[in-house]
Amino acid sequence: MSQSSITAHPESVTLPQAEIDGHEERFREFVDRSSGRAMRVAWRWVEGDTSAAEDIVQEAFIAAWKALPHFRGESSLDTWFFRILIRRAQNHRRWKNIRTLWSGTAESDHADPNAIPDGDPFLQARIKRALGQLSRRQREAFLLVHMDGFTVREAAAILGLRSGSIKSHLHRALSLIHISEPTRPY
Protein backbone atom coordinates (compact mmCIF):
# COMPACT_ATOMS: atom_id res chain seq x y z
CA MET A 1 0.00 0.00 0.00
CA SER A 2 1.43 3.35 -0.94
CA GLN A 3 1.80 6.16 1.60
CA SER A 4 -0.42 8.43 -0.49
CA SER A 5 -3.35 6.02 -0.21
CA ILE A 6 -3.79 6.69 3.52
CA THR A 7 -4.90 10.03 4.84
CA ALA A 8 -3.21 10.31 8.23
CA HIS A 9 -4.69 12.36 11.02
CA PRO A 10 -3.24 12.53 14.55
CA GLU A 11 -5.33 9.57 15.68
CA SER A 12 -7.23 8.62 12.52
CA VAL A 13 -6.59 6.55 9.43
CA THR A 14 -8.82 6.63 6.37
CA LEU A 15 -8.50 3.74 3.95
CA PRO A 16 -9.83 3.94 0.39
CA GLN A 17 -12.42 1.25 -0.37
CA ALA A 18 -10.24 -0.43 -2.98
CA GLU A 19 -7.53 -1.12 -0.39
CA ILE A 20 -9.64 -2.36 2.54
CA ASP A 21 -9.82 -6.04 1.60
CA GLY A 22 -6.95 -8.13 2.91
CA HIS A 23 -5.49 -5.52 5.24
CA GLU A 24 -5.55 -7.59 8.37
CA GLU A 25 -2.28 -6.14 9.62
CA ARG A 26 -3.53 -2.57 9.29
CA PHE A 27 -6.70 -3.47 11.18
CA ARG A 28 -4.60 -5.11 13.90
CA GLU A 29 -2.60 -1.87 14.20
CA PHE A 30 -5.85 0.07 14.41
CA VAL A 31 -7.09 -2.23 17.20
CA ASP A 32 -3.81 -1.89 19.10
CA ARG A 33 -3.87 1.89 18.75
CA SER A 34 -7.56 2.34 19.54
CA SER A 35 -8.33 -0.27 22.20
CA GLY A 36 -7.41 1.89 25.21
CA ARG A 37 -9.52 4.83 24.05
CA ALA A 38 -12.34 2.48 23.08
CA MET A 39 -12.33 0.98 26.58
CA ARG A 40 -12.45 4.43 28.22
CA VAL A 41 -15.30 5.55 25.98
CA ALA A 42 -17.30 2.35 26.53
CA TRP A 43 -16.70 2.45 30.29
CA ARG A 44 -18.14 5.97 30.51
CA TRP A 45 -21.12 5.08 28.36
CA VAL A 46 -22.03 2.07 30.50
CA GLU A 47 -21.59 4.09 33.68
CA GLY A 48 -18.54 2.31 35.01
CA ASP A 49 -19.37 -1.33 34.36
CA THR A 50 -15.93 -2.66 33.41
CA SER A 51 -17.03 -6.11 32.28
CA ALA A 52 -19.82 -4.66 30.12
CA ALA A 53 -17.36 -2.15 28.64
CA GLU A 54 -14.93 -4.96 27.78
CA ASP A 55 -17.73 -6.94 26.10
CA ILE A 56 -18.91 -3.90 24.16
CA VAL A 57 -15.40 -3.08 22.94
CA GLN A 58 -14.81 -6.67 21.85
CA GLU A 59 -18.19 -6.82 20.06
CA ALA A 60 -17.52 -3.47 18.37
CA PHE A 61 -14.12 -4.58 17.06
CA ILE A 62 -15.63 -7.82 15.76
CA ALA A 63 -18.50 -5.95 14.11
CA ALA A 64 -16.04 -3.46 12.58
CA TRP A 65 -13.88 -6.28 11.21
CA LYS A 66 -16.92 -7.97 9.66
CA ALA A 67 -18.17 -4.67 8.20
CA LEU A 68 -14.75 -3.49 7.00
CA PRO A 69 -15.38 -4.49 3.37
CA HIS A 70 -18.41 -2.14 3.44
CA PHE A 71 -16.47 0.81 4.88
CA ARG A 72 -16.93 3.58 2.31
CA GLY A 73 -14.16 5.86 3.53
CA GLU A 74 -16.50 8.85 3.87
CA SER A 75 -15.13 9.40 7.38
CA SER A 76 -12.03 8.34 9.23
CA LEU A 77 -11.75 4.75 10.36
CA ASP A 78 -11.79 6.03 13.97
CA THR A 79 -15.08 7.88 13.52
CA TRP A 80 -16.66 4.91 11.77
CA PHE A 81 -15.50 2.50 14.48
CA PHE A 82 -16.55 4.73 17.39
CA ARG A 83 -20.00 5.08 15.87
CA ILE A 84 -20.27 1.26 15.98
CA LEU A 85 -18.97 1.29 19.58
CA ILE A 86 -21.40 3.99 20.73
CA ARG A 87 -24.36 2.20 19.18
CA ARG A 88 -23.40 -0.98 21.01
CA ALA A 89 -23.05 0.96 24.27
CA GLN A 90 -26.43 2.66 23.72
CA ASN A 91 -28.05 -0.73 23.12
CA HIS A 92 -26.46 -2.06 26.30
CA ARG A 93 -27.75 0.88 28.35
CA ARG A 94 -31.21 0.56 26.84
CA TRP A 95 -31.42 -3.15 27.72
CA LYS A 96 -29.92 -2.56 31.15
CA ASN A 97 -32.62 0.01 31.87
CA ILE A 98 -35.32 -2.40 30.74
CA ARG A 99 -33.88 -5.22 32.89
CA THR A 100 -33.66 -2.88 35.90
CA LEU A 101 -37.22 -1.69 35.36
CA TRP A 102 -38.59 -5.22 35.16
CA SER A 103 -36.50 -6.70 37.96
CA GLY A 104 -36.93 -3.73 40.29
CA THR A 105 -33.28 -3.80 41.35
CA ALA A 106 -30.56 -1.30 40.63
CA GLU A 107 -27.03 -2.43 39.90
CA SER A 108 -24.19 -1.13 42.03
CA ASP A 109 -21.67 1.47 40.88
CA HIS A 110 -18.50 0.19 39.30
CA ALA A 111 -14.97 1.49 39.73
CA ASP A 112 -13.24 3.48 36.98
CA PRO A 113 -10.43 1.34 35.51
CA ASN A 114 -8.38 4.50 34.90
CA ALA A 115 -9.30 6.40 38.05
CA ILE A 116 -6.62 7.95 40.19
CA PRO A 117 -7.15 6.44 43.65
CA ASP A 118 -6.33 9.68 45.47
CA GLY A 119 -8.84 11.75 43.45
CA ASP A 120 -11.05 14.30 45.10
CA PRO A 121 -14.26 12.45 46.10
CA PHE A 122 -16.12 15.78 46.37
CA LEU A 123 -15.19 16.62 42.76
CA GLN A 124 -16.09 13.13 41.55
CA ALA A 125 -19.50 13.35 43.22
CA ARG A 126 -20.09 16.80 41.68
CA ILE A 127 -19.21 15.53 38.21
CA LYS A 128 -21.52 12.54 38.58
CA ARG A 129 -24.38 14.76 39.81
CA ALA A 130 -23.80 17.28 37.03
CA LEU A 131 -23.80 14.60 34.32
CA GLY A 132 -26.97 13.16 35.83
CA GLN A 133 -28.77 16.48 35.28
CA LEU A 134 -28.07 16.52 31.56
CA SER A 135 -30.33 15.13 28.86
CA ARG A 136 -29.12 12.03 27.06
CA ARG A 137 -27.90 14.00 24.01
CA GLN A 138 -26.22 16.66 26.15
CA ARG A 139 -24.43 13.99 28.18
CA GLU A 140 -23.38 12.09 25.02
CA ALA A 141 -22.01 15.23 23.37
CA PHE A 142 -20.27 16.33 26.57
CA LEU A 143 -18.63 12.94 27.16
CA LEU A 144 -17.40 12.58 23.59
CA VAL A 145 -15.97 16.09 23.28
CA HIS A 146 -14.84 17.00 26.78
CA MET A 147 -14.02 13.63 28.31
CA ASP A 148 -12.97 11.48 25.34
CA GLY A 149 -11.27 14.15 23.24
CA PHE A 150 -13.24 13.91 20.02
CA THR A 151 -13.73 17.03 17.91
CA VAL A 152 -17.22 18.46 17.42
CA ARG A 153 -17.19 17.14 13.86
CA GLU A 154 -16.16 13.64 14.99
CA ALA A 155 -18.79 13.61 17.76
CA ALA A 156 -21.42 14.66 15.21
CA ALA A 157 -20.43 11.82 12.88
CA ILE A 158 -20.38 9.29 15.73
CA LEU A 159 -23.82 10.31 16.99
CA GLY A 160 -25.29 10.85 13.53
CA LEU A 161 -26.04 14.52 14.19
CA ARG A 162 -25.01 17.81 12.62
CA SER A 163 -22.08 19.74 14.08
CA GLY A 164 -24.43 22.59 14.99
CA SER A 165 -26.56 20.22 17.05
CA ILE A 166 -23.50 19.01 18.94
CA LYS A 167 -22.46 22.61 19.62
CA SER A 168 -25.96 23.38 20.87
CA HIS A 169 -26.00 20.34 23.16
CA LEU A 170 -22.55 21.25 24.48
CA HIS A 171 -23.59 24.84 25.16
CA ARG A 172 -26.70 23.72 27.03
CA ALA A 173 -24.74 21.10 28.96
CA LEU A 174 -22.08 23.59 30.00
CA SER A 175 -24.76 26.12 30.97
CA LEU A 176 -26.55 23.56 33.14
CA ILE A 177 -23.34 22.40 34.75
CA HIS A 178 -22.28 26.00 35.45
CA ILE A 179 -25.67 26.92 36.96
CA SER A 180 -25.80 23.84 39.17
CA GLU A 181 -22.19 24.15 40.34
CA PRO A 182 -22.22 24.37 44.14
CA THR A 183 -19.52 26.29 45.90
CA ARG A 184 -17.13 24.25 47.95
CA PRO A 185 -16.57 25.31 51.57
CA TYR A 186 -12.90 25.94 52.26
Secondary structure, 3 states (H helix, E strand, C coil): CCHHHCEECCCCEECCHHHCCCCHHHHHHHHHHHHHHHHHHHHHHCCCCHHHHHHHHHHHHHHHHHHHHHCCCCCCHHHHHHHHHHHHHHHHHHHHHHHHHHHCCCCCCCCCCCCCCCCCHHHHHHHHHHHHHCCHHHHHHHHHHHHCCCCHHHHHHHHCCCHHHHHHHHHHHHHHHHHHCCCCCC
